[in-house]
């Protein structure tokens, strides 16, 4: 695949999944070159699982796939943005998004 994506030393690039309609950030995961290629070819989100060390088709087990409508790269070519629609909750906890735990100044001990 011919892109100028800057993968890290492990061959990974961060990938943010965003709801295409609302702009809500759904999750952050990592992609290797193969995951990016599969995402572009299939129109569904694929990632690299750092813990399992294998390709991961988001929603293959839960059914909560992310249908990807657009794939963007940032100005430094080192982060991917996936815009799409999730079939259900994205987080493994059952929450719609992985970002449901708000931090406040009190969390910093201020």
VENMO-V349433 format. One line per field, one symbol per residue. ss: DSSP state (a for helix, b for strand, c for the rest). phi: phi as a letter, one per 20 degrees, with the letter a starting at -180 (. if undefined). A space follows every 10 residues. Layout:
ss: ???
phi: ???
This chain:
ss: cccccccccc ccbbbbbbbc ccccbbbbbb bcaaaaaaaa aacbcbbbbc cccbbbbccc cccccbbbbb bbbcccccbb bbbbbbcccc cccccccccc ccccaaaacc
phi: .ecdfeeffe ndcfcedcff eenffeacbc cdffffffff femcfccdef felbfcegng eenefdeeeb cccefemcbd dddacefage ffenfgcfdc dfecgffenf
